[in-house]
Amino acid sequence: MHHALFDGGACNLENLHLAGVSAGTYELVAYPVLVHGADAAPVRAVLVQPA
């Protein structure tokens, strides 16, 4: 499944814990953490709520 998504240009984020986030509209920004020699990497995920 992941390969089909990636081949289509999509990315996936796994294990996001959003249970404590209030309902609303947010922008999700995922800053990748560089891991040399890896084909995947962790990200620092940030939710931004518009003003």
C-alpha positions as CSV (number, residue, x, y, z in Angstrom):
1,M,0.0,0.0,0.0
2,H,2.8,2.5,0.9
3,H,4.5,2.0,-2.5
4,A,1.2,2.7,-4.3
5,L,0.9,6.0,-2.4
6,F,4.5,7.0,-2.9
7,D,4.4,6.2,-6.6
8,G,1.5,8.6,-6.8
9,G,3.5,11.4,-5.1
10,A,1.7,11.0,-1.7
11,C,3.4,11.0,1.7
12,N,2.1,9.4,4.9
13,L,2.6,10.3,8.5
14,E,2.1,7.5,11.0
15,N,1.7,7.5,14.8
16,L,0.4,11.0,15.2
17,H,-1.3,11.4,18.5
18,L,-4.0,14.0,18.0
19,A,-6.4,13.0,20.8
20,G,-5.7,16.1,22.8
21,V,-6.3,18.5,19.9
22,S,-9.5,20.5,19.9
23,A,-11.8,20.3,16.9
24,G,-11.1,22.9,14.3
25,T,-9.2,23.7,11.1
26,Y,-5.4,23.4,11.2
27,E,-2.5,23.3,8.8
28,L,-0.2,20.4,9.4
29,V,3.5,21.0,8.8
30,A,5.9,18.1,8.9
31,Y,9.6,19.1,9.1
32,P,11.7,16.1,8.2
33,V,14.6,15.0,10.3
34,L,17.6,14.1,8.1
35,V,18.8,10.5,8.6
36,H,21.7,9.7,6.3
37,G,21.3,6.4,4.4
38,A,17.7,5.9,5.3
39,D,14.7,5.7,2.9
40,A,12.4,7.1,5.5
41,A,12.8,9.6,8.3
42,P,11.0,10.9,11.4
43,V,9.4,14.3,11.2
44,R,8.7,17.0,13.7
45,A,5.0,17.5,13.1
46,V,3.5,20.9,13.9
47,L,-0.2,21.9,13.9
48,V,-0.8,25.6,13.0
49,Q,-4.2,27.1,13.7
50,P,-5.0,30.0,11.5
51,A,-5.5,33.4,13.2
